[in-house]
Amino acid sequence: MSEYEGTKEYFGSRTHSSLSSSGALPWWLRTIVLVGAILLATGALIALLHPVMLVSPHDEINGAVHVYAGYFGSRNLGLAIMLVAAMTLRARGMLSTLMLLTAFIQLLDAGIDCLEGRWVVVPGVVLIGLMFSLGAARLSRYPFWRLEAWRQSD
């Protein structure tokens, strides 16, 4: 099976080469990246400026909470900045990798939310994770669930 046929098999009749070129990214992909980056940056700013919004009203905010909120904020802000930078530069490989990383973090966050009983936020976090996963798969030469995506190509 040729690379084209394998790509066609995973992505339908539209060829994947249109996403591999140096042209503009599709609007839906830019929308996912921008909305995700805004949500990540918003979470970062909340964690850094007003961490009490991250916990239940009866929970105490102490030094340890501020330290972990700072780490959470820096993680989210770093991802948001890098996602927007990769999208702006049309660095498809980097954008795909960052989207996959963001998706994995979101799915892990959803697992933690389930363990801690924060059921209200789980659907949104899972949805964001799935949207980033699909966007990453669409950008990649191979979808991330295929072994070829993890090997360095020459």
N, C-alpha and C positions, 0 to 999 in steps of 0.2 A: 504494500500500500504506500503510495507516495505521501509526502508531507501534506500536500494540498488535500488529498482525500481524507487523511486523518483529521485535518483541521475542519474540513467540511462536515465530517461525521459528528464532531463535538459542537459545532456552532451553526449548524443549519446550512442553507444554501448560500448565504452571504459569505464571500471569501474573507479570510482572516487577514489577508495582505493589506486590506484597506486600513486596518488598525496598526499595521507594522510600518507603514510609510511615515514620512516626516510631516504629514498633513495634520490638520486640527483633530483633536479628540472629539468623539461624538458628544452631543449635548447632554445625553443622559449620564454619561460617564463623568463629565465635568460637574454635573449637578450632584451626583453622589459624592464626589470628592469635596466639593465646596460645602455642601450641607454637613457632611461628616467632619470636615475641618472646623466649621463653625461650632458644631456641638462639642468637639474636643476642646477647642479654645475656651468655650463658655464654661465647661467643667473645670478647666485649668484655672480660670480666673476666679470662679467660685471657691475652689480649694485654696487658692493663694490669698484671696481677699476676705472671704467670709466662710470659713470651713464649717461653721455651725449649721449651714444649710445642707451639709452632707450627712448629718446624723439625725436621729430622732430627737424630738424636743426635750425628752427627759435624760438624754445622754450628756455626760460631762465633757467639756472641751478642755484638754490639758496639753502639756508640752508634747507628749507623744503623738497626740492627734495632729498637732501643728506640723510635726516632723513628717508624718506619713502623708498629710495633705500636701505638703511641699513636694514630696516625691511624686505623688499622683499628678499634681499640677505641672511639674516639669516634664513628666512623661507625656501627658496629653498635649501640652503646648509644643513640645518638640515634634510630635507626630503631626500636629496640625500644620506647623510651619513647613516641614519637609514634604507633606502631601501637596500643599499649594505650590511649593517651589518646583517639585517634580512635574506637576501638571503644567505650570507656566512654561517650563523649559522643554516640555514635550518629551521628557525622559521616560519613555514607556517602560523600559525594564525596571528602572528604579521605582516608578509609580506602581507598577504591578506588585513589586516586592513590598512596598510600603502599605499598599492596600491589603495584601495578604496578611501582613503583620498586624495591621489594625483590626482586620476581621478576626484573627485568632485571639487577640486581646479582648475584643468585644465578647466573643463566645466564652472565654474564660471568665470574664466579668459576669456574664449571665449565669454561669455555673455557681459562682460565689453568691450572686443574688438569690439563687434558688436555695442554696444551703442556709443562707441567713434569713430567708422568708420575705424578701423584698419582691413579692410577686407582681406588683404593679409595674415595675420597670423592666421586667424580664422580656416581654414581647418586643418592646422597642429596641432593647439592646441586641436581641437575637436578629431582629430585622436589619439593623445596621450592619451586623456581622455578616449576614447572608448577602446583602447588597454589595458590600466590599469584596466578599469572596467571588461573587459572580463578575464584578468589574475586573478583578485581578485575573480571573480565568480568561476573560475576553481579551485583555491586553496581552497576555502571555502568548508566546509562540506555541506553547503547549499548555493545556490547562494544568493547574497545580496538582491535580490528583493523578496525573500520569508521571511515571518515573523520569521521562525525558525532560520535564520541567525542572527537575532538581539537579540534573547533570550539566556540567559546563559544556557549552557547544563551541566548536572551533570556528 
